[in-house]
Amino acid sequence: MKIPYIPEDAPFNGEQKYWLAGFLAGLHSRLLVLEDKQSAPAAGASTNTQLHILFGSQTGNAEALSQTAAKAARAKGLVPVVQALGEVDLDVFATMRHVLIVTSTYGEGEMPDNAQLFWNAISASTAPRLEQMHFAVLAIGDTGYDGFCQAGKFIDMRLEQLGAKRVADRIDCDIDFEEPSSAWIGTAMPQFAASAGSSGTALESAPEAPVIPGSNKQNPYAAALVTNKRLSAEESAKDIRHFEFDLTDSGLKYEAGDALGVIPVNDAALVSLLLTQLKADYETPVPSFDRNLGDLLTYQFEISEPSRKLIEWVGQHTTNQELRHVLQHDDKDTLAVWLWGKDTLDLLQLELTRSLSVPEFVAMLRPLQHRAYSISSSSKAHPNQVHLTIASVRYHSSGRERKGVCSTYLAERVRRGEKPAIFISPNKAFRVPSNGNAPLIMVGPGTGIAPFRAFLQERQATGAEGKNWLFFGDQHQAHDYIYEEELQAWQEKGLLTNLDLAFSRDQEEKIYVQNRMLEKGAELYAWLQDGAYFYVCGDASRMAKDVDAALYEVVRQFGGLSSERAAAYVDQLKKDKRYLRDVY
């Protein structure tokens, strides 16, 4: 549905416009809830056997785990109700009897976007008591980052503080979460069933579709690479490439907004250097894995980014006083600076007080992980292909050239026609609105343009009539204006209503996409009042935060609102799923 636009010359002051906009946005939100309830359990299911499975997910992993948990709940006679944490009203949450929360952790210990408003509500001093609630928390994260599973830890602790009773101890899963999470669900679900008084009789469920290659990480698809094209100019400081993979006869389906997982192969040159450092050869056996060392380093383990276990071991067995000092004082920021640009080989080349055996070394490595990239095509425009837009990572440090694990794997080592392993990673929280008349505002500098290229292809293919506005930028227009011809053609055809560019280094004062947003603040706010969806894709640590601050300022300044009411306005956009981010 479309939220009516309140004209600038309407006979209301800023505060009155705020309240009217809030009323309309609230009405819109309630109608969306009514639509969602059409697929909710029937009234008869509102019994003690109902299990609310609430997820906080940035890229879709926690949401997928929630569906796995729902299947296990049905097998134990429970009635699962799966929702995003951001969709849960606090008053309704306070009435729930049995709750399983599945959440990832975003960034350095932050809540996922669709869990932040929920966390704000339950962490407030006004949060209700929850003595009647029985709960458990399944947290997923990455030990490579500080704040491992912090979102899950915070929620678990807060629910206990509010009086809720823990059905099962929280589990904190690392990047290879599938097996431990499955085992935990298998243990926790009978406990929920016992707590709820379930008979244990499995509920009927719809037959499952067969799992096809490429539908998950455990079952990838070998897709032929048919295009590897450099988009940035040779003079650019960046090597941004456009990749196309053939999906003909694969049976794979994806939607604009999804990601593509690529399973990389480690650089043979780095593998060779590590073997030399370890005084081993490629065929050295590693009995605990029933595989030779060379294959393990090439295909199975992360060797570019050193693991926490290896860092700690080296810190205990090196004469390098700088590293020892940083680790002894637990200075995470200084450690991050010290580690920047260093890989596993750099740590092994420090002066050690004792040698490291091959079995010891392998035991400290982390599994080689896929890399997820925002898909830059619409399957409606390219039914037999999937496209990616990737910046190749290369830099020099300590006399060696360093390379991104997956970006240079695709750019340099996969020839056309060869078939790297890929899989579709759905992201249901980042979709083109079903209403083709809804305006879209998209902020995607650099490779952040990827999903918005897909969005525009989708809107063109479906004949959507809503307005489209793109904020794009990079360093230099002459070298870094990727997809320039496509964007200009879409603008000429009227598909792209507004195109605002920000090339930061083409003038003395750096200009970024957030600056362009503020320059066009009045029009941007008018689009929001007219029901526009606001999307952001790209770097989470700087760009996304700056864009978020600019959005608040646009709403405050051009809506004539106080800071508190501007924050409430943006929060309402999030609740209505009109402010969505795909950030990394």
N, C-alpha and C positions, 0 to 999 in steps of 0.2 A: 504494500500500500504506500501511497505517497503522502508525505507530511506537507500541508499547505505552506507556501512561502509567505512570510509576513513582509510586505513591502517597506522600504526605508521611509516612505512618506506616510505610512499608516499613522493614525491619530493616537499613538501610544508613546510613552516615554520608554527609556531603556529598560527600567525595572518591569514595567507592564508587559513589554515585549518578551522579557525573560519568562514571566509567569505564563503567558499565553503559549510560548514555545514549549515550556515544560509540560503544560497540560496536553498539548498535541502530541509531544513525544511520549508521554506516559500512556495516552490512549493508544498510540501506535504499538507500544510495548505490550499492552494488555491484549490487543488483538492478535499479536504474534503468539502470545502465550496460549490463547484460545486455539489457534491453529495447531500448536504443538500438542495440545491435549487430545487432539483427534487420534493421535497414535499412542497415547498413554494407556496404561492398564485400565480396565474397566473398574467401576466403583467397587464391585465385589472383590477386587484384588487388594483393596485397601485394608488389609488385615495384618496381623502380627507377622505373617510370613513374607511380607514385602521387604525386599532388601534394596535400599537406595545405593546405587553405585555412582559416585560423583567423581568426575575426573578434571584434572588441571593439565592441559596439554598445549605445548607450543608448536610441535611439528606433527602430532598425530599418534605418537607411540603410546602415550598414556590412554588415549581414547581407544586405541586398538586393544590394549590390555583390559580395558573396562568391558569390552565385548566378550573377551575370553572369560572374564570373571562372571559375566551374565550367563554364559553357557553353563559354567560350573554350578551356578546358583540354581538354574532350572533342574539340573540333574539331581539336586538335593531337595527338590520340592519347594524352593523359594521362588518368589515372584520378583524378578529384577526390574528396577526402574533406573535407566541409565541417563544421566544428565551431566552437562558441563557445570563446573562449580559456579561459573559466572551467571548461570541461568537460575540459580537457587535463591529464592526469597528467604531472608533470615527467619521470618516468622514461620514459614513452612518448614524450614530446616529444624527449628526448635521442636516440632511435633514428630519428627522422624524417630522411629524406634531402633532400626538397624541400618547402619551406614558403613559402607566401604569406600574409602577415599583412595583414589589412584592418582598420583601426581608426579610430574617431572619437576626438575629445577632448571630454571632458565638463567643464563648468564652466570654471574658469580654469586650464586645462592639466592636468586630472586624468584618470586612467584611467576608462573606462566601468566600470560596476558589474561587468559580466561579464568584465572583464579584470584587475581589481585583484588577485585572488588569484594569477593567472598572473604578473603583474608582481612581486608580492612574492616568488614562488618564484625567478624567473630573476635578480632583482636581489640575492638573498642571496649571501653569500660561499661558500655550499655548492653553488651551482648547478653542474651538470656542464659539462664542455667540449663544444663542438659542432663540432669540426673537420670532421665528415662531412656537415654540413648545408649546403645551398644555399638561400638565402632572398631574399626581396624584401618591401618594405613599401609598402603603399598607405595613405596617411593622409588623412583628411578632417577639415576643421575650419571655422573662421569667423574671418576676419581682423578682425572686429569685436571679438574678445576677445583678451586677453593669453594667451600660451601657445598660440598658433595651432599646431594639429597636434602639440602637445607629446607626447601619448601615443605617436604613431607615431615621433617623433624619438627618444624614450627607448628604445623597443623596438628600433629599428633600430641604435642605438649599442650597446645591451647585447648583442645577438646578435653583432655584430662583435667586441666585447670577449671573448666566449666562444669565438671562433674560427670562427664560421660564415662562409661565403663568400657575398658579395652577387652575385646573378644579374643584378639590375638596380638602378639607383640609385632611392632612395626618391622618391616623388612626394607633394607636399603640396598637396591640393586645397582650394579655398575652397568656399563654400556652393553655387555652381553647379558641382558636381563631375562631372556626368554626362559631358560631352564630354571633358574632360582625362583622367578616369579610364578611359574607354573606349579612348581613344587609347593610354594607358599600358599597359593590359592587352593591347591588340593588339600592342604592341612586346615586352612582357615574356614573354608566353606562348611564342613561338617560342624564346626563350632558355632557358626552363625545359625545353622539349621537347628542345632540343639537349643540355642538361646531363644530362637523364635518359636520353638515347639513344632517345627515342621515334621510331617510324617516321614519325610525322606523319599517319598514317591516322586520319581522324576516327572516333570511337567512336559507336555508335548511341545515340541518346537518345530519350526519350519525346517525342511530338509536343507542341508548345507550344500552350497555349490561346490563342485570339485575344485581343488587347489591347482591352479595352472602355473607353470614356470613364469617367474617374474612378478608374482603377486605378493611375495614377501622375501625377506632377507635370507631365510633358510632355503628358499627354492628360487634362485635367480634365473634369469633368462639370458641366453647368449644372443645379443642383438648386434647385427652388422652395423658398423659405423660407415655411413655413406657420404657424409660431408664433414670436413674439418676446414673451416674458413676463418682467416684472421679478419677481425672487424676493425680493430684499431690500426692506425697508420704505423708504418715502420719507424717514424720519428717519435712515436708515443713512448712514454716511460712504461706503458703497460702493454701486455700481450693478451688482448681479449679476443676470444674465439667463439665461433658459432658451430655447434655440433648437431648433426642429425643422425638418428638411429632408425633403422628399418624395423617396423613392427608387423609387417605383412604376415598374415597367417599365425600370428602369435596368440591371438585371442585376448591380448592385454587391452584394458580400457583405462583411461585416465581423464581427469577433468582439469580445466584451467584452475590454477591455484595449488595443484598437487606438486610433489617433488619427485625427482628420480634419484634412486640410490645407485651409485656406481661402486663396484667392488674393485679396488685398485690392485696393482702389482708393484711391489717396491722396486726402486731403481737398482739395477744390477751393479752399477759402479759403487754405490754405498754398501751394498751387500758384500762386494769384494773387499772393500776397505775394512769392514768389520771382521771378516774372516781372517784377514792379515793381522789385525790387532789381537784377535783371540788365538793366533797361532794355530789355526785350524783350516781345513779345506772344505770345499762345497759338500763332499760326500761324507764328512764326519758324522757318524751315527749319533742320534739322540734317543736312546732306548725308551725313555718315558713317553715319547710321542710316536715311536715307531716310524720315524721319518728322519731324513738327513738334515743337517744344520742349514745347508744352503737353501733347501726348499722352505724350511721354517722361516728363515729370514726374508725370503722372497715373497711368500704367499700367506703366511699365517700370523706374523707379529708386526707390531708397530716398531719401526727402528728410527724414524725421524724424530719424533717427540719422545724424550726419555720418560720412563714411567716413574711414579712416585717412589716405588720400591727401589728402583735403581738409584735414584737421586739420594735417597736416605742411606743406601749401602755405601755408595761412593763417599758420601759425607762422613761416614764413620771410618773409612779406610783410605783417606787421602791426606796428603800433607798440604793441600791447598787451603791456606788459612782463610781466604775470603769465603769460600763455600762453607767451611766448617763454622765460621762466625755467623753467617746468615742463618744456617740451619739451627744452631744452638740458641739463637735469639728468636726463632720462629717468626722472622720478618718476611711475611709473604710477598709484600710489594717489592722489597729488595731482591728476593729470590727470583721473582718474575723478571726483573730487569737483568739479573745475572744470567738467567737461562735463555734470554732472548737471542735467537739465532743459533742456539746450540742444539745439537742432536745427540743421539746415543753415543756415537763415536767420540764426540768431544769429551764426554764424561769419562769414557774408558781411557782416553789419552792423558788424563790428569795423572800426576804421580801418585801411585797407589802403594800402600804399605804391605799389601799381599796380592797375589794373583787371583783372578776370578776364573773359576772353571766354567766350561761350556754348560753343564747342567745347571749350575748356579745362575749363570747369566740368563739362560732361557727361562728359568723359573720366575725371573723378575720382569719379563716382558709382558706387555698388554696385547690382547688379540688385535689383529689388523682390522680396522673398522671401515665400513663403507663411508662414502662421502655423499651427502644429500644436496642436490642442487634444485632450485626452483625451476620448474618446467617453463620454457619460453614459447610454447606453441599450444594451440587449441586442437583437440582431436577432431573437432567439427570442421576445421579448416585443413587439417593434415591427418586424415583417418588412419594412415598406415605409417606414420612417423611420430617421433617425439624429439623435440629440440631442446638444447641446453645452451646457455650463454655463460662462459666461464673465463675468469682472468687467471692466466698461468702465473704461478708464484715462482719467482726466481730472484736470488740475491747472492752476494758474495760475503763470506765471513770467515775469518781466520785462514785465508788462503785457499778456501774451497768454495765452489759454486754449490749453493743449496737450492733444492727444488721442492715445490709442493708435491705431496705424495700422489694425489689423484689428478690435479690440474695438468701437470706435465706428463703424467702417464697417458692421458688422452691426447695432449697436444703433440707429444714427441714419439711415443712408443706404440701407439695403436694405429696401424695403417688402415687405409680405407678398405673395407671388405672384411677386416678382422672383427671378431665378436667378443667384446668385453662383457662381463656379467653385470646385468642391471636388474632393477626391480622398481615397481611403482610404490611410492610412499604417499598414501592419501593424506590430504590436509583439509578436512571438512570445515575447519574454522577459517579458511581463507578462500572464499568462493565469490564468483560473480553473482550479484543478487538475482534471484529468479524473476524479479520485476524488471523487464527490459526498459521501462520508462524511467527508472531511478537514475539520477545523475551519479557519475563516478569521479572522485578526485583521487589521483594516484601519484604518490611521491616515491620515485625510484631512481636515484642517481647511480651511475656506473652499472655494474651488473645487476643492480636492484631493479633495473627495467624489465628483467626476464619475465616475471609473472604478468606484468602489465602488457607486454607484447601479446601474451596468451589471452589476456582479458579483451584486448582490442580485436584480436582475431575472432574471439568468441562472439563479441557483440556484433561484429560485421557479419559473421556466418548466420547468426540467428535473427538478423534484421532488427536488433534492439534499437529503439529510437531515443533512448536517454542520452543526455550530454556526457561527454568524456573530457576530462582535464588531466593532463600529465605534466608533472614537474620532473625534469630530468637535468642532469649535469655531470660534469667530470672536471678534468684539469684544463684541457685545451680543446676548443671547438674544432680546430683544424685537424687534430690528431685523434680525438677521443669521442667524437660524436657518432656512436655506434647506432646502426639501424636508421641513419639519417634519411635515406631515400624512402624507406617505408613510412617513417613518421611524417615526412612532408607530403607523401601521397595520401595518407589518411587525413591529414589536415586539409588538403585541397578538396577531398571528397566529402568533407564535413563530418567524418566519423570522429576525428579528434577535434573537439570544439575549441579547446584552449591548449596551447603548448608553450610552457614557460621553461626557458633554459638558463642554467647557471654554470658557467665554466670558470672555475675559481681562479685560474692563473692567467687569464687573458687580460687582466688589468691589475693595477698596483694593489688595490684593496680586494681581498678575496671575497667572492660572492658565492654563496651556497644556496641550495634549494630552500632552506628555511628563510633566507633573506627574500627570495622571490615570493614566498608565501605571505610574508608581512607586507611586501609591496602591493600585493593583490588582495589584501585582507578583507576589504569591503565586499568584493565580489565572492571571495571564498566563503565568507560568512553567509552571504545570500544563498549560495549553493547549499550549504548545510541546512539553512532554514527551509530550503525547498526539498529536503529529504535526501541530500547527497550522502553517499557512502565514502568514507575517507580511509584510504589504504596506504600503508608504508611498507617498503621492502628494502633491506640492505643492512648495513653495519649497525649493530645494536649498541655498541659502547659509546659512539659519538653521534653519528648522524641521526639515528632514531630518537635519541634523547633530545637533540636540538630541535628536531621536527616536532616532537611532543610539546616542548616548551613554546615553540612558535604557534602551535595550534591553540594552546591555552591563551596566549596573548591575543591572537586574532579574535577569539570568542569574547575575551574580556573587553578589548578595545572597541571592536566593531559591533558587539552586542550591547554595549553600554552596561556591562555587568560588574559587580564586585568580584574580587578574586575568588571568594567562596562560591559564588553562584556560577562563575565561569567554570570552576572545577566540577560543580554539580552537572553543568551542561555537558561537559566532556564525558563525565561518568555515565550520563544517560546515553550518549552515543555508543559507549562500550556495551551497556546493558542491551541496547537495541541491535547490537552487532553491526553497527554502522561505522565503527572505528576499529579496523583490523590491521594486524601487523604480521609480517613474515620477516623476522629479523634474526641475525646470527652473529 
